[in-house]
Amino acid sequence: MNRRNKWMRGIGRCLIVAALAFLAACTDTALYDHYQAVEKPWSKDQVYYFTFDIADNTPPYDLTLEIRSNNLYPYQNLWLLCTEEPPVGPMTHDTIECMLANDYGEWRGSGISLYHLGIPLRTRRHFPHKGQYTIGIRQGMRDEQLNGIEAIGLRIEASH
């Protein structure tokens, strides 16, 4: 085998190793990652539910609320009314303010005319019980009908 063929084989092996390392780094470790398209306009009585299973309640989890909005959204912030229904025990309620733009009107998150923003909902959350949990989210703005929100999502992954 000549030098050029050995060199090409070595390069080929390096590329395969690099590709496998890249694929291993790109694996998604989320326990749950789900989006729902928001019906336009988003009315106050429309609730979006996210149901997930907790099989191991020993590690802490990070919950991230994912919001996709467009540049027609008329406000800087978004108030959300959230409920959590655990497998055992009472339902809990929470109100969350999501800042979608800064004080100068510049949208937070990534995108050009459709913006994606991840907002930490809970960090290092220990679920008290194994089983099925349901989180419900509805808009809590003063407007009965809300435009500009394209989708909402929930991502759950083990804390690091």
C-alpha positions in Angstrom: 0.0 0.0 0.0 1.4 3.4 -0.9 1.8 6.4 1.4 -1.2 8.2 -0.2 -3.6 5.3 0.5 -2.4 5.0 4.1 -2.9 8.7 4.6 -6.4 8.6 3.1 -7.3 5.6 5.3 -6.1 7.6 8.4 -8.2 10.6 7.4 -11.2 8.4 6.8 -10.9 6.9 10.3 -10.5 10.3 11.9 -13.6 11.5 10.1 -15.6 8.5 11.3 -14.5 9.0 14.9 -15.3 12.7 14.7 -18.7 12.0 13.3 -19.5 9.5 16.0 -18.3 11.9 18.7 -20.5 14.6 17.2 -23.6 12.4 17.1 -22.9 11.3 20.7 -22.7 15.0 21.8 -26.0 15.8 20.0 -28.2 13.2 21.7 -31.1 14.8 23.5 -31.2 14.0 27.2 -34.7 15.4 27.8 -37.1 13.3 29.7 -40.0 15.3 28.1 -39.9 17.9 25.3 -43.3 18.7 23.7 -44.7 21.8 21.9 -48.3 22.7 21.2 -49.4 25.2 18.5 -51.5 28.0 20.1 -54.9 28.5 18.5 -55.0 32.1 17.2 -56.0 34.3 18.9 -55.3 32.7 22.3 -58.5 33.1 24.3 -58.4 33.3 28.1 -60.3 30.1 28.5 -58.0 28.0 26.3 -55.7 25.8 28.4 -52.8 23.8 27.0 -52.0 20.6 28.9 -48.6 18.8 29.1 -48.7 15.3 30.7 -45.6 13.4 31.5 -44.4 10.4 33.6 -41.8 10.5 36.3 -40.5 7.0 36.7 -37.5 8.0 38.9 -38.3 10.6 41.5 -34.9 10.6 43.2 -32.9 13.0 40.9 -33.8 16.7 40.6 -35.2 17.9 37.3 -35.1 21.3 35.4 -38.4 22.4 33.9 -38.3 24.9 31.1 -41.2 26.7 29.5 -40.6 27.2 25.8 -42.4 30.1 24.1 -42.5 30.8 20.4 -43.8 34.3 19.6 -43.8 36.5 16.5 -43.1 40.2 16.1 -46.9 40.9 16.1 -47.1 40.2 19.9 -48.1 43.6 21.3 -46.5 43.4 24.8 -43.1 43.1 26.5 -44.3 40.4 28.9 -46.7 37.5 29.0 -48.5 36.4 32.2 -49.3 32.7 32.4 -51.5 30.9 34.8 -50.1 27.4 35.5 -51.5 24.4 37.3 -49.8 21.2 38.3 -51.7 18.1 39.0 -49.5 15.4 40.7 -50.4 11.7 40.8 -51.0 12.1 44.5 -52.1 15.2 46.4 -53.7 18.5 45.6 -53.4 20.5 42.5 -51.1 23.6 42.8 -51.5 26.9 41.1 -48.9 29.5 40.1 -48.7 32.7 38.1 -45.6 33.3 36.0 -44.4 36.5 34.3 -42.4 35.8 31.1 -40.4 38.8 29.8 -40.4 38.4 26.0 -38.7 41.7 25.3 -36.3 44.1 27.0 -37.0 47.7 28.0 -36.0 48.9 24.5 -38.5 46.6 22.8 -35.8 44.1 21.6 -37.1 40.5 21.6 -35.3 38.1 23.8 -34.5 34.6 22.6 -33.4 33.5 19.2 -35.0 34.2 15.8 -35.8 36.9 13.3 -39.6 37.2 12.9 -40.4 34.1 14.9 -38.7 34.1 18.3 -38.0 31.1 20.5 -37.4 31.7 24.2 -36.8 29.2 27.0 -37.8 30.4 30.4 -36.8 28.3 33.5 -40.0 27.2 35.2 -38.4 25.2 38.0 -34.8 24.3 38.6 -33.6 21.3 40.6 -37.3 20.3 41.2 -37.7 17.1 43.2 -41.0 15.3 42.3 -42.4 13.9 45.5 -44.1 10.9 43.8 -43.5 8.6 40.9 -46.3 8.7 38.3 -48.2 10.9 35.9 -48.0 14.7 36.2 -50.1 17.2 34.2 -49.2 20.9 33.8 -51.8 23.2 32.4 -51.0 26.6 31.0 -53.3 29.4 30.0 -52.7 33.1 29.3 -53.4 35.5 32.1 -53.2 38.8 30.2 -56.0 41.4 30.3 -56.9 40.8 26.7 -59.6 38.2 26.2 -58.0 37.3 22.8 -54.2 37.4 22.6 -52.3 37.5 19.3 -48.6 36.8 18.5 -48.0 33.6 20.5 -47.4 30.8 18.1 -46.6 27.9 20.3 -45.8 26.9 23.9 -43.8 23.9 25.1 -42.5 22.2 28.1 -39.0 20.6 28.4 -38.0 18.5 31.4 -34.5 17.2 31.8 -32.3 15.9 34.7 -30.5 18.7 36.5 -26.7 18.7 36.1 
